[in-house]
Amino acid sequence: MIRRKRKGRFWSPTVAATGWGDSTYAEMSWDKSRSAATRWALAGIVVGALVALIVFAPAAWLASAVASATNERVLLADARGTVWSGSAVAVLTGGPGSRDASSLPGRIEWTLGLQGLGLALNARHACCLNGTVALQVRPGFGTLGVTLVPPPGWVGQWPSAFLGGLGTPWNTLQLGGVVRLVSPALKLESAQGRWVVEGRADMELVSVSSRLTTLETLGSYKLTLTGDAATPGTSQLSLSTQDGALKLSGNGTWGPGGVRFRGEASAAPTDEAALSNLLNIIGRRDGAKSVITIG
């Protein structure tokens, strides 16, 4: 209500009492500003924490992912650094509960960065990789694509003794020689738990030896994995002998049901006695041959 005073006197408006003074309005304004500032501060903390979590994600997270994906048969031990730039010791084991394990000398180093809609993984290992080996990783909704960008020549080579970490029968065979990976082009894609292979990869076993025989070397062999366009999701496996006293051959598939392989091992007539014990371990004896069955 406004009252006016007349009769030559100055008049001034008077606001009806509301119970709120100027100090009350100031307090309310301050509370609102403080609440807004608090919300923005909390949002900043959360965003900053997420960014830091991504940028400084420990290398142990990648090691855990690799162990889970391989059922603990491939381990990145003593992982250091971050997911984006780190190093570790490569270890093969027989899986959960296994006492068998073998490691490679030195440390494998990697860098991981964004590339288009995917990731680029570059790995280096002085003992076993041919320079820098690059992988293009493209995740999707329920899918994962991995493409190998092969360097000239071979991709990697490892001592055959490294396979002993996988347990039986590798730990019994106690192999010598070199395992070499060669691939002109290879792409793996996982969808709904199934792997589809495009391209080819050759695993060459060079100058293989074993402590179970008196022969200096058993021979050299090639295991080839080839994507089968006629049957998507199923890849072809073939094993052949390049040279040597121990003859290995066979064919199989790798698909949703796992690995299925049928092959045989035999010895040159002059070396049957020296290889008899080894043939007993490789597979089921059938006369002079040993039948190899997987799956």
KOLFI-284869 format. One record per residue (C-alpha): residue in one letter; x, y, z. Coordinates in steps of 0.02 Angstrom, whole numbers, padded with zeros to 5 digits, always signed. Each point is the difference from the previous one (the first is absolute). Layout:
! KOLFI-284869
aXYZ
...
This chain:
! KOLFI-284869
m+00000+00000+00000
i+00069+00172-00048
r-00030+00155+00105
r+00028+00177-00061
k+00026+00154+00104
r-00063+00164-00075
k-00019+00178+00058
g+00165+00065-00065
r+00103-00141+00067
f+00102-00117-00104
w-00078-00171-00016
s+00086-00168-00023
p-00067-00171-00040
t+00003-00126+00138
v-00002-00186-00042
a-00115-00103+00103
a+00092-00116+00119
t+00035-00173-00067
g+00111-00065+00139
w+00153-00008-00116
g+00133+00133+00011
d+00142+00039-00118
s+00116-00115+00096
t-00119-00147-00026
y+00001+00023-00190
a+00189+00008+00002
e+00011-00161+00099
m-00117-00090-00120
s+00100+00060-00150
w+00161-00056+00083
d-00071-00173+00040
k-00054-00023-00182
s+00171+00053-00064
r+00087-00113+00124
s-00109-00150-00048
a+00034+00027-00185
a+00186+00017+00031
t-00001-00160+00104
r-00089-00096-00139
w+00124+00062-00130
a+00146-00043+00114
l-00064-00177+00027
a-00029-00022-00187
g+00177+00060-00033
i+00070-00122+00126
v-00096-00146-00077
v+00051+00044-00179
g+00180+00028+00054
a+00003-00166+00090
l-00069-00091-00153
v+00127+00082-00115
a+00141-00043+00120
l-00066-00178+00014
i+00004-00020-00189
v+00166+00087-00031
f+00092-00083+00145
a-00087-00171-00005
p+00133-00120+00068
a+00081-00130-00112
a-00062-00132+00121
w-00175+00025-00072
l+00061-00053-00172
a+00092-00148+00077
s-00162-00052+00085
a-00097+00012-00164
v+00130-00108-00092
a-00002-00131+00138
s-00190-00008-00003
a-00009-00011-00191
t+00127-00145-00005
n-00064-00094+00152
e+00162+00046+00089
r+00109-00087-00130
v+00082+00163-00054
l+00054+00118+00138
l+00078+00172+00001
a+00097-00014+00162
d+00075+00146+00096
a-00100+00123-00106
r+00064+00179+00014
g-00059+00167-00067
t-00175+00028-00066
v-00121-00082-00120
w+00057+00128-00129
s+00187-00021+00023
g+00072-00142+00100
s+00107-00156+00008
a-00009-00174+00074
v+00080-00173+00000
a-00086-00122-00119
v-00044-00166+00085
l-00085-00160-00061
t-00088-00113+00126
g-00109-00154-00002
g-00150+00097+00063
p-00082+00018+00171
g+00082-00111+00130
s+00144-00051-00113
r+00176-00005+00070
d+00078+00013-00173
a+00061+00169-00058
s+00132+00069-00117
s+00050+00180-00035
l+00092+00091-00137
p+00158+00101+00031
g-00016+00188+00013
r-00161+00098+00001
i-00132+00025-00133
e-00043+00184-00022
w-00157+00075-00073
t-00087+00163-00042
l-00187+00015-00028
g-00082+00150-00082
l-00154+00057-00093
q-00008-00028-00188
g-00159+00051-00089
l-00144-00095+00078
g+00116-00127+00079
l+00165-00023+00087
a+00178-00028-00059
l+00109-00117+00102
n+00188-00001-00031
a+00106-00132+00085
r+00188-00022+00013
h+00102-00142+00074
a+00187-00005-00032
c+00012-00189+00014
c-00147-00055-00102
l-00090+00129-00109
n+00057+00062-00170
g+00015+00185+00040
t-00167+00081+00044
v-00152-00110-00027
a-00162+00098-00027
l-00178-00056+00035
q-00155+00097-00046
v-00139-00029+00127
r-00178+00049-00043
p-00130-00029+00137
g-00186+00005-00038
f-00168-00047+00073
g+00030-00180+00050
t+00145-00016-00123
l+00188+00018+00001
g+00111+00007-00153
v+00189-00022+00005
t+00106+00025-00157
l+00185-00041-00008
v+00108+00122-00097
p+00144-00118-00039
p+00178+00064-00015
p+00107-00061-00146
g+00050-00182+00026
w-00046-00088+00161
v-00107+00076+00136
g+00075-00082+00153
q+00107-00148+00053
w+00013-00085+00168
p+00102-00143+00073
s-00097-00164-00013
a+00038-00030+00185
f-00121+00143+00037
l-00144-00120-00042
g+00046-00105+00151
g-00093+00123+00109
l-00164-00063-00074
g+00019-00165+00091
t-00033-00173-00074
p+00063-00056-00123
w+00118+00146-00031
n+00085-00011+00169
t+00035-00185-00032
l+00067+00025-00177
q+00125+00133+00058
l+00019+00073-00173
g+00145+00096-00072
g+00003+00105-00157
v-00100+00153-00052
v-00185+00038-00027
r-00025+00136-00131
l-00159+00091-00050
v-00018+00057-00181
s-00156+00083-00071
p-00032+00100-00159
a-00166+00063+00070
l-00109-00053+00145
k-00161+00066+00076
l-00095-00073+00147
e-00177+00053+00043
s-00099-00055+00151
a-00190+00006-00004
q-00112-00082+00130
g+00145-00102+00066
r+00052-00066-00171
w+00160+00042-00091
v+00005+00027-00187
v+00169-00008-00087
e+00046+00090-00160
g+00170-00027-00080
r+00136-00123+00046
a+00129-00030+00135
d+00144-00126-00005
m+00079-00065+00159
e+00169-00070-00050
l+00092-00118+00118
v+00182+00008-00053
s+00136-00127+00045
v-00106-00079+00137
s+00086-00115+00124
s-00054-00098+00154
r+00089-00073+00151
l-00103-00158-00021
t+00105-00056-00148
t+00184-00020-00039
l-00021+00086-00168
e+00074+00173-00012
t-00154+00070-00088
l-00173-00067-00041
g-00033+00114-00150
s-00091+00158-00052
y-00189+00017-00015
k-00137+00122-00050
l-00173+00022+00078
t-00113+00111-00108
l-00159+00088+00054
t-00110+00060-00145
g-00167+00089+00003
d-00135-00097-00090
a-00115+00115-00099
a-00116-00145-00042
t-00037-00034+00184
p+00009+00164+00098
g+00052-00028+00180
t+00100-00157-00041
s+00185+00007-00045
q+00107-00135-00079
l+00155-00074+00083
s+00135-00097-00091
l+00163-00076+00064
s+00142-00051-00114
t+00182-00054+00012
q+00133+00107-00083
d+00144-00118+00038
g+00063-00118+00134
a-00004-00177+00071
l-00169+00023+00087
k-00141+00013-00126
l-00155+00099+00053
s-00158+00032-00101
g-00182+00037+00031
n-00151+00111-00028
g-00135+00077+00108
t-00113+00147+00036
w-00017+00137+00129
g-00178+00057+00027
p-00138+00025+00129
g+00028-00175+00066
g+00185+00031+00028
v+00145-00087-00087
r-00028-00163-00091
f+00155-00081-00073
r+00050-00169-00069
g+00178-00040-00047
e+00138-00126+00013
a+00184-00012+00043
s+00124-00126-00066
a+00186-00026-00011
a+00119-00038-00141
p+00041-00187+00004
t+00179+00032+00056
d-00059+00108+00147
e-00146-00103+00067
a+00094-00063+00153
a+00062+00174+00047
l-00174+00075-00017
s-00105-00141+00074
n-00018+00079+00174
l-00045+00168-00076
l-00132-00078-00113
n-00080-00080+00153
i-00022+00171+00081
i-00057+00098-00153
g-00156-00104-00030
r-00078-00173-00003
r+00114-00131-00076
d-00064-00092-00152
g+00141-00110-00058
a+00144+00108-00060
k-00109+00156+00005
s-00067+00108+00140
v-00177+00067-00024
i-00028+00180+00060
t-00178+00047+00048
i-00058+00166+00071
g-00185+00039+00031
